[in-house]
Amino acid sequence: MALLEVKNLDVSYGDVQVLWDINLKIEKGSIVALVGSNGAGKTTFLKTLSGLLNYQKGDIIYNGESLKGLPSDEIVKKGIIHVPEGRRLFPDMTVEENLLMGAYHRKNDPEIAGDLDHVYTLFPRLKERRKQKAGSLSGGEQQMVAMARGLMGRPTVFLVDEMSLGLAPLIVDDLIEIVHNINKEGNTVLLVEQDVQLALENSHYAYVLDTGKVAMKGKSEELLKNPEIKKIYLGM
């Protein structure tokens, strides 16, 4: 049984339908990529998984249980953690204060302290800047804070939206290495990206979203060789 399964999902903003009949599975311990061009519906899909948007048809099943009607804070408590596009930090709070906001729903202070030490191991640059205001950091450092804050929620499914957007290639390489380290520790990752090559090279399985519908799916290494993918998304 998949850790998270989406069945026949339809999502609308008011009268405007954005997602049509989405079917998707995420196996425990995997990195799954959801790729597609800007406006394909990727962020809408993530917001729906996170409980920020309601769905009109279909269902989202997590660990055998429907998430339909659950508020976003209850979904967070189940371990489905969303790192949003644009980072959404508290710029006037310190790095460490932002990280602790990721554990707002948790009560065990020693565990929280231990997890804080752990994310500083994953992101040593953030430890150096822990007393610095988040708004004063570079774009890459802010993305690190957003991801580390998500980890403070103890995710079982880690949803990362447009991690590489606007960042220098060397910073993206660092972030991808962290994604792999997170995965090796047992976290399941859904990587949502416009950068199709980056996502396919660093995932096990992938779905291609096109104008709100799943256009293709398969093992990432096989999709990388697909002539249509090469032509439309990789410019080859």
C-alpha positions, 0 to 999 in steps of 0.5 A: 500500500502506498504511503500517500495515494491520490484518487481521481482528484478534481480541484477548482477555484470557484467556478474555474477547474484547475485539476482534472482526475489526478491519480498519483501514488507516493511509496514510503521512502521514495523521492517522487517528482511532480514536474510541469511548466508554470501554470500546470497546476503543481502548486494547486496540487500541493495546496490541496494535499496540505489542506489549504484547498478543498477538493470537489471530487476524488480523495487523498488517502494517507496511511489508509485514511482519507484526508477529506475535510481535515484542516491543514493543522491536522494534516501537519500533525500527521507529518505531511509538511509543505515547504511553500514556493517563495519560502514564506519566512518571518523576515523580522524573526531570527533564523532560529525563531523561524525554525522553532515555528516549524515545531509549533504543534509539538510539546516535547521540548527535549525532542525539539531541541534534539531536532534543532541540533540535527537540522543544524548538522544538515544545514551548518550555515544556518547554525552560523546565522541562527541569531541573524534575522531571516530577512537579511539572508541570501535567497539560497540561505532563506530556502535552507531556512524554509526546508529546515523549518519543515523538518522541525515538523518531523515530516513523514511526507515532505512536500517541496515546492519549486526549491530551485527557483531563482537560485544559483546552480551551486546553491541548488546542488547543495539543496539537492544533496540535502534532499537526498540526505533527508531521504536516506534518513527515511523521509518520503519526498515529493519534489515539485519543480519547473526544472524538469531535468533537475527533478528527474535526475534526483527522483525515483518516480515522476509525474508530468502535469500539463494544464491540470492533468497527468500527461505522463508518469513513470520511472524518472530515469525512463522519462529522462530518455523519453523523446517527448520530454526531451523535446518539450521540456529539455530543449533537445 
